[in-house]
């Protein structure tokens, strides 16, 4: 089981390859981007739990990418990994919203430890799930799609939460029924289709697109 998905943003292929190898051995899924513009496109189309961001990138520099990431995906941890060792660079990035700052060269064990700490902090303190432009705040029991608040029934909320816990993966009908019916009494095999239809309609009305895909004969998948 994956410990999370990390986006490495670095135009140095050797460093990126090294980071990817280390992180995959530690149990993380890894995505790659080689420029600031590419990073923003990857984040738009994929669920990512944490970003490793180099500063000296072609085109859009890391200093310009950081505020755009924080603006588009609230609360995502961004660890700057840079050869810039001066105090001003570190202070500026932390002030602008970076979660941490690691200077190159670095110890890979420290990198993995800092990533684990940030993801642990994110998971235990916020209770927030994100998939594309859908945000589910479990502590406040609130859901938004494309920034628009959505009112869901307890059953719809339970279904969405389970789908968001496994973004882009197919969740079987039986798994949904077993899990969600233990929390709400109105989900049955015969009513699942109706609940999914209502949930899909509410998400579509808020976000302007379909977020849930039916996989015939198996279950459902959240489309990011």
Phi, psi and omega in degrees: 000132183292143176275353181147169180246128184241136175259120176264121179246101183199130180276352175276105186295326180296314179294317179298319178296319179296314179299317181298315180299314181296316183289322177294324176294331179278358175101013180261150167275144185232134170245155183235146171217144186246006176207165179296318180296317179296323179300317181294324178291319178297317180294329179292326188256357184221149172281127180229137182267334182201148180241132168260115191242117171281156181264320184272081183249153176290144180074249181281111184289161181301326178299330179272334181287321185306307180296330178291322176295312182296331180285322185273329182230094183296130172086359181287131179291135176234117176257118177282129177237105191218154174280352178285114186255358183289151183297324181300316180298315180297313182296316181299316182292320178293323177294325181280358174116005175295143180281332183197168181217120180241132180265144175274145351287158184224162175277126184297331178294323178293320178301311180297320180295318181291323177297313180301321180295315181294320180289325176295316178299318181297315184288321186274334186264326188264323185064028184255130173252139180227136175214109185062233179259016173265131177235127177243115179262098187290329180292326179262354181056047181234148180228137172228150173230123184055033178084358183262124178295143181233132177267117182242150172287163178304322180291316177299319179298315180297320178295313181297317180300318181292321177295322181286337177288343177227064185300138179070001177255150180282126175256123185291156178300317183295323179294317178299313183295315181299315184285308188286325181293340176285345180254329177228144188273349188265010176260119177227174179300322182282335183264350184303314182301321180293316179297318178298318180298315179295317179297315179299320180294319179293319178294318180296320180297322181281314187261349177078017179203169178276130182252343185241127180249131176274130176255106193307128176080354184240299183174224187220155182221140177277126180263122184265000000 
